[in-house]
Each structure stands twice: as structure tokens, then as C-alpha cells.
Amino acid sequence: MSKATEHLSKIKHSLAGRNRAEARFRWYGRIAIFIGLAAVAVLFGDIINKGHGAFRTTYINLDVSYDQDLIGVNNLADSEQLSAGNWDALTKSALRAKFPNISGRSDKRRLNNLLSNGAGFDLKDRLLESPQLLGKTESVWMLADDDIDTYYKSWLAGEAYAARLSDKQVIWIGELHQQGLIKLQFNSNFFMRGDSREPEQAGILGAAIGSFLTLIVTLMLSFPIGVCAAIYLEEFAPKNRWTDFIEVNINNLAAVPSIIFGLLGLAIFINFFHVPRSVPLIGGLVLTLMTLPTIIITSRAAIKSVPPSIREAALGMGASRYQVVLHHVLPLALPGMLTGAIIGMAQALGETAPLLMIGMVAFIVDIPSGFSDPATVLPVQIFLWADSPERAFIEKTSAAIMVLLSFLIIMNTSAVWLRKRLERRW
């Protein structure tokens, strides 16, 4: 009896040790998840803290007189007059009317620096939209210079950054604030303009359209090729050393650094086929090479998930192998294929290294309108802004990252939703 009691005591002691080890293991997992989530939260918090200011920018209210003699334009339909017009004279005149006591060349130059360098051209666009304003005066909210914007935002936050402003400019901003003639407004330029050397004028529209056009090329090439390759390898290819060699290489290509695909595109598409640099077409071709392994692997996995009984029933009813695949296997595997394609597109959207190798790092101001127009993409735009010395580009960079992350989250969420919505469980 004593031996049985002793044996039972050892078993209880062993079980208690196992339970403690299991509890510790669960806590290790919880701690690891907490650390990971905390790191992600800190990263997102830092990006949002630095980038949220880019969605609002500083505007100054001025009474602009569209004087024909001042700008040298009396016919808005004359392109020569428009190109030769002195549009900056409108902003200078409006500023001096607001501060009539300013004298001296240096003070006038500092006063003019309150506004963006492109403010005169904004007035030109405004006048072309409303030709009836020629010869009249209106109150206009004008875009401020990036240094003014940086100072005003920091001043409102209680941490005035006036390193690049003169004392008089600080005083003028204070006077405008007291009169309610300077304020923060929604920064539509950030979403409606292309890149610019001036931070207050820079936007992501050109890069966003470039990314969209590049992804269209990538999707149109990689999805049909990847699905056809997966169907052949899974349903029709004979099992021999050649197909084994192909499968091994497809798996290996999925792990190849993305910059290698950029070098491949540079060597083949640009140097051999002479495809133009820095256009969505070449970007889509390179990203197609990069995403093909992912789409093939996920498509094969989706085809494998279709039960063999579906194939056997179709064959038993007299269907050919082609009909079995086209009418039964492919429709059932399509949700998984679409999920893999979306994940591959999300991966392509966030790539930078291969596109740098094919020249999509160029400074592009114009908005691309086709697959052969010079363009850049959002990750490369972020890279360019992060390398800019102007302080105002810091929040632009973080804001662009927020936009890119939003697209990636939407695409990955769509992939999960599609899988849950369309997936069949057997």
C-alpha cells in the first residue's frame, strides 16, 4: 500500500511539474505576442505622430487684385501672354497691401517668402477657371511657404521652431494670427499634385497613379501566367526529374532577394529589349517576375485543396481531364488563387529595391497618363522624400507611409475576407 501511495505521489508531482511548464510556455507566448504588438503600436504611433500634420497645411488670406496692367495680360486666351505674365506680382502686391509699412529690399524679400513659390501660378490657375475675375479683386487663401508652415504648426503646438525665419517674419505671422488671416486647412495638394522640390507643393498623386498602372501590368501578366503554370504542374505535368527541378526552382525563386529581379529586369528588358526606363510597363514586367513564384505556389495549394472525389466524380461522368479542370477544379480553387494574387500584389506594391534598379527613382513632376509615361511609385516616392534635407519633408514622408500602409492593410484584409467569404470547407 505504501508503494502505491509513493508511486501516486510521484505521478502527481510529475503532473504538477508538467502543468507548471505548460503554464510557463503559455505565458512565454503571451509575452512574445505582447512585445510584438507593442512594437507595432510604437511604430504606428511614431509614424502617425510625425505624419498627421501633412494632411493640414498653412494658408494666408490676402486680397488679390487681378490687375491687367500688373500681370501684363488682357487676353486669357492668348497663350503667349499667359506664359509671359508676371503672376508673382499679384502675390507681392497683395502682401505689401497687407503690410504697407514694410520698406527696404531685404524686408520685402522676407515678406514675399511668407508665401509658396508657386502661389502666383495658383492664382493663374484660379483666373483661368474664372475668367470673369480679370480686373477685379477677391479674398483668397494662399498657400504658405514650407518654413512658415513648419513654424506655425510648431507654434500652435507650443514648441515654436523658428530656426529658418527672421524675427520680423515671426512678428508678421503673429499679426496675421491675431487678425485671423492665417490658419491650417486641409492639404488637398498632398492628394492632388505630383512631386515637387518645394515641400508645401509636393503630393502623392503622381506616385499613386504610377503604382496603380504598375500593378495593373503586374496583375495582367502574373495572374494568368501563374494560374496556368500551377494548373499544368498540378494536373497535367508528368512526375519526373524535370518537373521536380522546376518545382524546386519555383520555391527557390520565392526566397530570392527582390533586388535580384531588378538586376534581371535591367539586363533583359532594358539592355536587351530596350524597354524605356522609369515607366509603369517596365516596372510591371519586373514585379511580374517577382510575384510569379508566390502566385504559382498559392495557386497550387488551392488546387491541392480540392478533394480528389470531385475529379473522380467528373471523370466517372465522362468528362475529359480538360473539362474536369476547367469546369470543376478551377472554380473551386479560384478563391484561394485570388487570395494569393492579392497577397502577391500587396507585396509588389511595397517593393522598392527592384524598381530602383530600373530607373523609377527619377524625379517625376507630371502625372502619368499611360503605361509608357515616366512615373514613379509610392515606395520610391517615400525613399526620395526621406532623403530630402528640408524639415517639412519629414511629415510628408510619414504621411506617405500612412497612405501606403492603408493600401496594404486594405489589400490584405480583402484577401482574408475573400478567403472567408468564398472558401468551401470539405
C-alpha positions in Angstrom: 0.0 0.0 0.0 2.8 2.4 0.8 4.5 1.7 -2.6 1.2 2.5 -4.4 0.9 5.7 -2.4 4.5 6.6 -3.1 4.0 5.9 -6.8 0.8 8.0 -6.9 2.7 10.9 -5.2 5.4 10.8 -7.9 2.8 10.9 -10.6 1.1 13.9 -9.0 4.4 15.6 -8.6 5.3 14.9 -12.3 1.9 16.2 -13.5 2.3 19.3 -11.4 5.7 20.0 -13.0 4.2 19.4 -16.5 1.3 21.8 -15.7 3.7 24.5 -14.5 5.9 24.0 -17.6 2.8 24.3 -19.8 1.7 27.4 -18.0 5.1 29.0 -18.4 5.1 28.1 -22.1 1.7 29.8 -22.5 3.0 32.9 -20.7 6.0 33.0 -22.9 3.7 33.0 -25.9 1.6 35.7 -24.5 4.6 37.9 -23.6 6.0 37.4 -27.2 2.7 38.4 -28.7 2.5 41.4 -26.4 6.1 42.5 -27.3 5.3 42.2 -31.0 2.0 44.1 -30.7 3.7 46.8 -28.6 6.5 47.2 -31.2 3.9 47.5 -33.9 1.9 50.0 -31.8 5.1 52.1 -31.2 6.0 52.0 -34.9 2.5 53.1 -36.0 2.3 55.7 -33.2 5.6 57.2 -34.3 4.5 57.3 -38.0 1.1 58.8 -37.2 2.7 61.4 -34.8 5.1 62.6 -37.4 2.8 62.3 -40.4 -0.6 63.6 -39.3 0.5 67.2 -39.8 0.9 66.7 -43.5 -2.8 66.4 -44.0 -3.2 70.0 -43.0 -1.1 73.0 -44.2 -0.9 76.7 -43.6 -2.8 79.2 -45.7 -2.7 83.1 -45.6 -5.7 85.2 -46.5 -4.9 88.0 -49.0 -7.0 90.5 -51.0 -5.8 89.8 -54.6 -6.4 92.3 -57.3 -6.2 90.8 -60.8 -4.9 94.0 -62.4 -4.3 93.5 -66.1 -1.5 96.1 -66.2 0.2 94.5 -63.2 0.4 91.0 -64.7 0.6 92.2 -68.3 -2.3 90.0 -69.5 -5.5 91.3 -71.1 -6.5 88.2 -73.1 -6.6 84.9 -71.2 -7.0 83.0 -74.5 -3.5 84.2 -75.6 -1.0 81.5 -74.5 2.0 83.8 -75.1 0.6 86.4 -72.8 -0.1 83.7 -70.2 3.4 82.3 -70.3 4.9 85.8 -70.1 2.6 87.1 -67.4 4.1 88.4 -64.2 2.0 86.3 -61.9 4.2 86.7 -58.8 3.4 90.4 -59.0 -0.1 89.6 -57.8 1.1 88.0 -54.6 3.7 90.6 -53.9 1.2 93.4 -54.4 -1.3 91.7 -52.1 1.3 91.2 -49.4 2.5 94.8 -49.5 -1.1 96.0 -49.3 -1.4 93.9 -46.1 1.8 95.3 -44.7 2.1 98.9 -46.1 4.8 99.9 -43.7 7.4 97.5 -45.0 10.3 99.1 -46.8 13.8 98.0 -47.9 14.7 95.3 -50.3 15.6 92.7 -47.7 12.4 93.1 -45.8 10.3 93.0 -48.9 12.1 89.7 -49.9 11.3 88.2 -46.5 7.7 89.3 -46.8 7.4 87.7 -50.2 8.9 84.5 -48.6 5.8 84.1 -46.5 4.0 82.5 -49.5 4.9 79.5 -51.5 7.0 80.0 -54.7 4.1 78.6 -56.7 1.4 80.9 -55.2 1.5 83.1 -58.4 0.8 80.1 -60.6 -2.1 79.0 -58.3 -3.6 82.5 -58.9 -3.1 81.9 -62.7 -5.0 78.6 -62.5 -7.7 80.3 -60.4 -8.0 83.1 -63.0 -8.2 80.6 -65.9 -11.0 78.8 -64.1 -12.9 82.0 -63.5 -12.0 84.5 -66.3 -14.6 87.0 -65.1 -12.2 87.8 -62.2 -9.8 89.6 -64.5 -9.7 93.3 -63.4 -11.4 92.5 -60.1 -10.4 91.9 -56.5 -11.2 88.9 -54.3 -10.2 87.4 -51.0 -8.0 84.3 -51.5 -6.4 81.8 -49.1 -2.9 81.5 -50.4 -0.5 78.6 -49.7 2.3 79.5 -47.3 5.9 78.6 -47.6 7.1 75.3 -46.0 9.2 77.2 -43.4 6.2 79.3 -42.4 4.1 76.1 -42.3 6.6 74.3 -40.1 6.9 77.3 -37.7 3.1 77.9 -37.5 2.3 74.3 -36.7 5.1 74.1 -34.1 4.0 77.5 -32.6 0.4 76.2 -32.3 1.7 73.1 -30.6 3.7 75.2 -28.1 7.1 74.4 -29.5 7.9 77.2 -31.9 10.6 76.2 -34.4 11.8 79.5 -35.9 15.3 78.4 -36.9 14.8 79.4 -40.6 12.7 82.5 -40.0 13.8 86.1 -39.3 12.4 88.0 -36.2 10.3 90.2 -38.5 8.7 87.2 -40.2 7.8 85.8 -36.8 6.2 89.2 -35.9 4.2 89.3 -39.2 2.9 85.7 -38.6 1.8 86.8 -35.1 -0.1 89.8 -36.6 -1.7 87.6 -39.2 -2.8 85.2 -36.5 -4.3 87.9 -34.4 -6.3 89.2 -37.4 -7.5 85.6 -38.3 -5.7 85.8 -41.6 -3.6 82.7 -41.2 -4.9 79.2 -40.4 -4.5 75.5 -41.1 -6.6 73.9 -43.7 -7.0 70.5 -45.3 -4.0 69.9 -47.6 -5.6 68.9 -50.8 -2.3 69.4 -52.6 -0.9 66.3 -50.9 -3.5 64.2 -52.7 -4.0 66.2 -55.9 -0.4 67.0 -57.1 2.7 65.3 -58.1 6.2 65.6 -56.7 7.9 69.0 -56.2 11.1 70.4 -54.9 9.0 72.6 -52.7 7.6 70.6 -49.8 4.4 72.6 -49.5 3.6 71.8 -53.2 4.6 68.2 -53.2 1.9 65.5 -53.4 1.5 61.8 -53.9 -0.9 61.7 -56.8 1.8 61.0 -59.5 3.3 58.2 -57.4 -0.2 56.7 -56.6 -1.2 56.6 -60.2 2.3 55.2 -61.1 1.8 52.5 -58.6 -1.7 51.8 -59.9 -0.5 51.5 -63.5 2.4 49.3 -62.5 0.1 47.0 -60.5 -2.3 46.7 -63.5 0.6 45.5 -65.7 1.8 43.1 -62.9 -1.7 41.6 -62.4 -2.5 41.2 -66.1 0.7 39.3 -66.6 1.4 37.4 -63.4 -2.1 36.1 -62.6 -2.9 34.3 -65.9 0.7 33.0 -66.3 0.9 31.9 -62.6 -2.5 30.2 -62.7 -1.8 28.4 -65.9 1.6 27.2 -64.7 0.0 26.0 -61.4 -2.7 24.1 -63.3 -0.2 22.4 -65.6 2.2 21.4 -62.8 -0.5 20.1 -60.6 -2.9 18.5 -63.1 -1.1 17.7 -66.3 2.7 17.6 -65.9 4.3 14.1 -65.6 6.2 13.5 -62.4 9.8 13.2 -63.4 13.1 14.9 -62.6 12.4 17.8 -64.9 9.1 18.8 -63.2 10.9 18.2 -59.8 13.7 20.6 -61.0 11.1 23.2 -62.0 9.2 23.0 -58.7 12.4 23.3 -56.7 13.4 26.4 -58.7 10.0 28.0 -58.2 10.2 27.5 -54.5 13.8 28.9 -54.5 12.7 32.0 -56.6 10.1 32.9 -53.9 13.0 33.4 -51.5 15.3 35.3 -53.9 16.0 39.0 -52.7 13.9 41.4 -54.7 16.8 43.4 -55.9 18.0 40.4 -58.0 14.8 40.7 -60.0 15.7 44.4 -60.6 19.0 43.4 -61.9 17.3 40.8 -64.1 14.9 43.4 -65.5 17.8 45.8 -66.1 19.8 43.1 -68.0 16.9 41.7 -70.1 14.1 44.2 -70.5 16.2 47.4 -70.7 19.5 46.4 -72.1 18.3 43.6 -74.4 14.7 44.5 -75.3 15.3 48.3 -74.9 12.2 48.9 -72.9 12.2 52.6 -71.7 13.3 53.3 -68.1 11.1 54.6 -65.4 7.8 53.7 -67.0 5.0 51.6 -65.5 5.5 49.0 -68.2 9.0 48.1 -67.2 8.0 48.3 -63.5 5.2 45.9 -64.1 7.4 43.4 -66.0 9.9 43.3 -63.2 7.3 42.9 -60.5 5.7 40.2 -62.5 8.9 38.2 -62.3 9.0 38.8 -58.6 5.3 37.8 -57.8 5.1 34.8 -60.2 6.5 32.3 -57.7 4.1 33.5 -54.9 1.1 33.2 -57.2 2.2 29.8 -58.5 2.7 28.4 -55.1 -0.5 29.7 -53.6 -2.5 28.6 -56.8 -1.0 25.0 -56.5 -2.0 24.9 -52.8 -5.5 26.0 -53.8 -5.7 23.3 -56.4 -4.5 20.6 -54.0 -7.2 21.6 -51.5 -9.9 20.5 -54.0 -10.9 16.9 -52.9 -10.0 14.1 -55.3 -13.6 12.9 -55.2 -14.6 16.0 -57.3 -12.2 14.9 -60.0 -13.2 11.2 -59.8 -16.9 12.1 -60.0 -16.4 14.2 -63.0 -14.3 11.6 -64.7 -16.9 9.0 -63.9 -19.5 11.1 -65.7 -17.4 11.0 -68.8 -15.7 14.4 -68.6 -12.2 14.8 -70.1 -9.3 16.0 -67.9 -9.6 19.4 -69.5 -13.2 19.6 -68.6 -12.6 18.4 -65.1 -10.0 21.1 -64.5 -11.9 23.9 -66.3 -15.4 23.2 -65.1 -14.8 21.7 -61.6 -11.3 22.2 -60.1 -10.6 25.7 -61.3 -13.9 27.3 -60.0 -13.4 25.6 -56.6 -9.8 26.7 -56.4 -10.3 30.2 -57.6 -10.9 31.8 -54.2 -7.6 30.6 -53.0 -5.9 31.7 -56.2 -7.4 35.2 -55.8 -6.2 35.4 -52.2 -2.7 34.5 -53.4 -2.9 37.1 -56.2 -3.9 39.8 -53.8 -1.1 39.0 -51.4 1.3 39.0 -54.3 0.0 42.4 -55.4 0.4 43.7 -51.9 4.0 42.5 -51.9 4.6 44.2 -55.2 3.0 47.5 -54.0 5.5 47.7 -51.2 8.6 46.9 -53.2 11.3 49.5 -53.8 14.7 47.8 -54.5 13.8 46.2 -57.9 12.3 49.5 -59.1 15.4 51.5 -58.1 17.4 49.3 -60.4 15.3 50.1 -63.5 15.3 53.9 -63.0 12.0 54.5 -61.3 13.8 56.6 -58.8 13.7 59.6 -61.2 12.2 62.9 -60.1 8.8 63.0 -61.8 6.6 66.1 -61.6 3.9 65.3 -64.2 1.1 62.9 -63.5 1.4 59.8 -65.7 -1.5 59.1 -68.0 -0.4 55.8 -69.6 1.9 52.8 -69.3 4.7 54.4 -71.3 4.8 57.8 -69.4 7.6 58.5 -67.0 6.4 57.6 -63.5 7.5 56.6 -60.0 5.7 54.6 -57.3 4.7 55.2 -53.7 7.6 53.3 -52.0 10.2 55.1 -54.2 8.5 58.5 -53.5 8.9 57.8 -49.8 12.5 56.9 -50.4 13.1 60.2 -52.2 11.3 62.3 -49.6 13.2 60.6 -46.8 16.5 61.6 -48.4 15.4 65.3 -48.7 17.1 67.8 -46.4 14.0 70.0 -45.8 12.4 69.6 -42.4 8.9 69.8 -44.0 9.5 66.6 -45.9 9.7 64.6 -42.7 5.9 64.8 -42.2 5.4 64.3 -45.9 7.4 61.1 -45.7 5.4 59.8 -42.7 2.1 60.7 -44.3 3.0 58.9 -47.5 3.9 55.8 -45.4 0.5 56.1 -43.7 -1.2 56.1 -47.1 0.9 53.1 -48.3 0.2 51.2 -45.2 -3.5 51.9 -45.6 -3.4 50.4 -49.1 -1.5 47.3 -47.9 -3.9 46.8 -44.9 -6.9 47.1 -47.3 -5.4 44.6 -49.7 -4.5 42.1 -47.1 -7.9 42.5 -45.4 -9.6 41.9 -48.7 -7.6 38.7 -49.2 -8.7 37.4 -45.8 -12.3 38.5 -46.4 -12.3 36.7 -49.8 -10.9 33.6 -48.4 -13.5 33.5 -45.6 -16.3 34.5 -48.0 -15.7 32.2 -50.9 -13.8 29.3 -49.3 -15.5 25.9 -49.2 -14.8 23.5 -46.4 -14.9 19.9 -47.2 
